[in-house]
């Protein structure tokens, strides 16, 4: 009986010797150095109470008793290694985020972007003079110098019943706008741009879907219309730096944009030539509004404040430019959009699709 017990004790000691570094802490494994029996009897680690107990009173044969352990893996060296690797990975991600933040710059109030393991990392972009580019909403290669010498007095005289319908529809839309905004041209410009940025996006989207359905090219018109929409949106972002809309004006934008988007969507499905003609007349009204804006600036009724920084970079304006210079280049943009949309309508009137004529790309 003693022989069987002695063999069992030796087997248990051998097993504990091999498993001690894996299941027990260093202090627990060193049974000979554990002089405080009370602490060992009540040993707790990682939520495993009474993990083992040692009978030190019987020195002739130590009895090891193993109880059920909770969270054994917490004490293993493998888990410690995994935890260490995880911490090192988190440090690398944080370091990468710091690098990304430094590369991203502070454009538009963004302090930086978190860089994930996908490898998507913002590139550090500089201007021609070597200074850091701070805008995330557009890049240096998307900037341009507006052609302010464009003819502002060109007008498409409505001849057909469809042209007359488009013309008087725009005139009818102008009446409530004049009554609501009156001489507040800053807020008027913001409201105008929230509407003017819709047609290019709707037209580009429908041409895009049509190109996919028919497996055919668009002649560059998808890109031209989307560029128009983006340019109009940049007008809005610029005026947001000059004038902040009131709460009821923001509510009005929700209503007008919702109605106009759906109305223009249906109009473009029914007759693209009429839809483009409507936009051409809208741009003519925009030229008129910005001309009145310039008159108020020249009279001193509106303060000619310095041009926003976003306008200086987007239109490549010289340092010291003012709000008047910004209105000048925006008005030239509207004249360009006028010509493009009237031209697109003329293509349809001649019985062709837009893809038959190359789109006028490269202005924006």
Secondary structure as GFF3:
##gff-version 3
##sequence-region A 1 364
A	DSSP	alpha_helix	2	23	.	.	.	ID=ss1
A	DSSP	alpha_helix	26	29	.	.	.	ID=ss2
A	DSSP	alpha_helix	37	41	.	.	.	ID=ss3
A	DSSP	beta_strand	44	45	.	.	.	ID=ss4
A	DSSP	beta_strand	48	49	.	.	.	ID=ss5
A	DSSP	beta_strand	52	54	.	.	.	ID=ss6
A	DSSP	beta_strand	64	66	.	.	.	ID=ss7
A	DSSP	three_ten_helix	72	75	.	.	.	ID=ss8
A	DSSP	alpha_helix	77	104	.	.	.	ID=ss9
A	DSSP	three_ten_helix	107	109	.	.	.	ID=ss10
A	DSSP	three_ten_helix	140	142	.	.	.	ID=ss11
A	DSSP	alpha_helix	161	181	.	.	.	ID=ss12
A	DSSP	alpha_helix	185	214	.	.	.	ID=ss13
A	DSSP	alpha_helix	221	240	.	.	.	ID=ss14
A	DSSP	alpha_helix	247	270	.	.	.	ID=ss15
A	DSSP	alpha_helix	272	299	.	.	.	ID=ss16
A	DSSP	alpha_helix	309	314	.	.	.	ID=ss17
A	DSSP	alpha_helix	323	349	.	.	.	ID=ss18
A	DSSP	three_ten_helix	354	356	.	.	.	ID=ss19
###
